[in-house]
């Protein structure tokens, strides 16, 4: 389930402890605001896995 900002409840989230490594994907647009028919056009800018940069898009 994707939570959008109006539904977000900090109390229901587990806080990542300091020094824990996160997985993260950075996109070139906001998937919550892009029109649905344009979602497939979003590009991955970078991907982090276990705190390490695994992919970075080259220009």
NORGIZI-V311676 format. One record per backbone hydrogen bond with DSSP energy under -0.5 kcal/mol. NH is the residue of the N-H (numbers start at 0). CO is the residue of the C=O. E is the energy in kcal/mol with one decimal. If there is no record, write none. Layout:
nh,co,e
NH,CO,E
NH,CO,E
This chain:
nh,co,e
3,1,-0.5
6,3,-1.3
7,3,-1.0
7,4,-0.9
11,8,-1.6
12,9,-1.4
19,16,-2.0
23,47,-2.5
25,45,-2.8
26,24,-0.5
27,42,-1.9
30,28,-0.7
32,29,-1.5
33,29,-1.9
37,34,-2.7
38,35,-1.1
40,37,-1.5
41,38,-1.6
44,25,-3.3
44,42,-0.6
45,25,-1.3
46,54,-2.3
47,23,-3.4
48,51,-2.6
50,21,-1.8
51,48,-1.9
53,46,-3.0
53,51,-0.5
54,46,-1.6
56,44,-3.1
